[in-house]
Amino acid sequence: MRKNVWLAIALVMILPVMLFAVSCSKKVMQTEPVSTTQSEIPKATDKSADEADQARRLEEDRLRAEASAREAAKAAFVNENIQFAFDSFVLSDQAQRILNSKAVYLRTNTDLTVTVEGHCDDRGTEAYNIALGERRAESVKKFLVDLGIRDDRMNTVSYGEEQPIAMGQDESSWAKNRRAQFVIN
């Protein structure tokens, strides 16, 4: 009987040790794959962070390029003048091509209002040149209105011979001064 008691005690002691050993081995097996997966997570996070940085840089470059293109279009709009023949407010073919491109810019930028300035060379009386400058500015405005640009987006003003861009007393200088130019309000 003593043998049976010792055998029962031995089983009671061995059985919990075996269960403890088996349960510990399962935990070790479970933690190894988790730790491997956790080490892979930073690699994936690093890769996605690099991709996000690259996408952000590409977007910033695209926005800078668009802003630069807008500035170049604005400069071209303002800096390209409409030239006129001596004592005339009739638009030449070249002037009409320029105004067609200006109309495209105005259609693209619908919130823009502009002033069309009429200018003349210094030949003729002051009163005559003011009137001719006004006819030149109005001629440009009418052409743009005919292309679909709203009348209320454009003002006209005549400076006559008051604001020359070339100071010479030759045909080349006079031709540069016979113009209509745009100012963005």
Secondary structure in CASP SS format (residue, H / E / C, confidence):
PFRMAT SS
TARGET T0000
AUTHOR 0000-0000-0000
METHOD secondary structure of the structure
MODEL  1
M C 1.00
R H 1.00
K H 1.00
N H 1.00
V H 1.00
W H 1.00
L H 1.00
A H 1.00
I H 1.00
A H 1.00
L H 1.00
V H 1.00
M H 1.00
I H 1.00
L H 1.00
P H 1.00
V H 1.00
M H 1.00
L H 1.00
F H 1.00
A H 1.00
V H 1.00
S H 1.00
C H 1.00
S H 1.00
K H 1.00
K H 1.00
V H 1.00
M H 1.00
Q H 1.00
T H 1.00
E H 1.00
P H 1.00
V H 1.00
S H 1.00
T H 1.00
T H 1.00
Q H 1.00
S H 1.00
E H 1.00
I H 1.00
P H 1.00
K H 1.00
A H 1.00
T H 1.00
D H 1.00
K H 1.00
S H 1.00
A H 1.00
D H 1.00
E H 1.00
A H 1.00
D H 1.00
Q H 1.00
A H 1.00
R H 1.00
R H 1.00
L H 1.00
E H 1.00
E H 1.00
D H 1.00
R H 1.00
L H 1.00
R H 1.00
A H 1.00
E H 1.00
A H 1.00
S H 1.00
A H 1.00
R H 1.00
E H 1.00
A H 1.00
A H 1.00
K H 1.00
A H 1.00
A H 1.00
F H 1.00
V H 1.00
N H 1.00
E C 1.00
N C 1.00
I E 1.00
Q E 1.00
F C 1.00
A C 1.00
F C 1.00
D C 1.00
S C 1.00
F C 1.00
V C 1.00
L C 1.00
S C 1.00
D H 1.00
Q H 1.00
A H 1.00
Q H 1.00
R H 1.00
I H 1.00
L H 1.00
N H 1.00
S H 1.00
K H 1.00
A H 1.00
V H 1.00
Y H 1.00
L H 1.00
R H 1.00
T H 1.00
N C 1.00
T C 1.00
D C 1.00
L C 1.00
T C 1.00
V E 1.00
T E 1.00
V E 1.00
E E 1.00
G E 1.00
H E 1.00
C C 1.00
D C 1.00
D C 1.00
R C 1.00
G C 1.00
T C 1.00
E H 1.00
A H 1.00
Y H 1.00
N H 1.00
I H 1.00
A H 1.00
L H 1.00
G H 1.00
E H 1.00
R H 1.00
R H 1.00
A H 1.00
E H 1.00
S H 1.00
V H 1.00
K H 1.00
K H 1.00
F H 1.00
L H 1.00
V H 1.00
D H 1.00
L C 1.00
G C 1.00
I C 1.00
R C 1.00
D H 1.00
D H 1.00
R H 1.00
M E 1.00
N E 1.00
T E 1.00
V E 1.00
S E 1.00
Y E 1.00
G E 1.00
E C 1.00
E C 1.00
Q C 1.00
P C 1.00
I C 1.00
A C 1.00
M C 1.00
G C 1.00
Q C 1.00
D C 1.00
E H 1.00
S H 1.00
S H 1.00
W H 1.00
A H 1.00
K H 1.00
N H 1.00
R C 1.00
R E 1.00
A E 1.00
Q E 1.00
F E 1.00
V E 1.00
I E 1.00
N C 1.00
END
